[in-house]
Amino acid sequence: MTGPTTIPPVTRREASVAELVASTAPVLDALRADASLRESERRHPSAEIRALAGLGILRLRLPEADGGAGGTVRDLAEFVINLAAADSNVAQALRPSFLVADAVAQDTTASAARDRTLRRIHAGDLFAGTRNEADGGPGAIGTQLRRDGDGYRVSGSKFYSTGGLHAQWFSGTARDESDAIASFSVPTSRAGVTLLDDFDAVGQRLTASGTTLFDNARLEADEVSFELERPRHPGGSLAHLYLAAVLAGIATAALADAIAFAREIARPIKHSTAARSVDDPYVRHAVGDIAAHSLAARGAVLLAAETLDAAFTLPPDAAGAEAAGLLATTTVASAQQTAAREALAAAEAVFDVGGGRAVRHEHNLDRHWRNARTVANHNPVAWKSAVVGAFLLSGETPPNNGLF
């Protein structure tokens, strides 16, 4: 195990995709070096996340006209895979921020909100938010919104507030006195807003995905909107492609640890014909299998990213836009299933390279399986398969409910 790695000073400037991604390499190296130890100590990677934000990584998908790098969905997917390979917790903690930035890139927000969000992105701010709550039925919204002069007050709680501890802004939903649903956005530093570090899943423990409490917190009128438009396919698919990219990154990390363990720690079993583990044919077979799992996960994610790029380039009313959107939606759903299956297989096969030593707590190799299992549980893959099957067999349109 290594100690904390020094994060290089942040320098901000206009950059292409390649330059922007290259500038993050020292931060990713620092994350990779300390990922296992940080998880064991439950130490949030606050400095590293702040460094990535300061480098302007949320500008990756912004159009050049908005001061961004003009990257594609594939560019984003490749970066997220590599970030998750360094530390999957950080990749997932930044998911809400990248989705907010992508909404600006896709121009799917009102002009005033878009301009406001764009300024925050260029200031290096991060975002969190969720509609999820721990109580009530599926999708229930118990958070309450009430009028207070020329603004509002909000009270309630939201769970799975991914990235909340690192964010400057939190967005959620609430019901007003007439039972209408509104969305709101509030600074996380405002009085009445409390961020809890109470996420206790088996994996992805450092994603800051705990509870956010609202105790009569003040909301200004322009921080509340009752215009809740549901995007057309594939408007919600990027959120799920992002999770698939995190899974592909976990598979990549499992491969790296398998190679390192076989080279540096493992010893051949007594009846092996090899003097070194790296020469043992069964260790080689195990590493080769993990490499195949990692490649399959990455390939599925990048192919799905390309279908999203193709769909996003077409205006909504263009010929073929609907077909391209449905193709992208179902391809992302299949990619998410593939990435989950391959990441879990890669994470389990890590133990085949080292015998009894590989399961010792000090090596923390089980974190890859725990992390993959946690991400895979965000959206049950059985539902994904059934929806894709229904589309292919009978042309049934996937539900437009945010899960596809």
Secondary structure, DSSP 8 states (H G I E B T S, - for coil): ----------------HHHHHHHTHHHHHHHHHHHHHHHHHT---HHHHHHHHHTTGGGSSS-GGGTS----HHHHHHHHHHHHHH-HHHHHHTHHHHHHHHHHHHT-S-HHHHHHHHHHHHTT--EEE----SSSSTT----EEEEETTEEEEEEEES--TTGGG-SEEEEEEE-TTS-EEEEEEETTSTTEEE------SS-TTS----EEEEEEEE-GGGEE-------TTTTHHHHHHHHHHHHHHHHHHHHHHHHHHHHT----TT-S-SSGGG-HHHHHHHHHHHHHHHHHHHHHHHHHHHHHHHHTS-TTSTTHHHHHHHHHHHHHHHHHHHHHHHHHHHHHGGGGTGGGGG-GGG-THHHHHHHHHHHTTS-HHHHHHHHHHHHHH------SS--
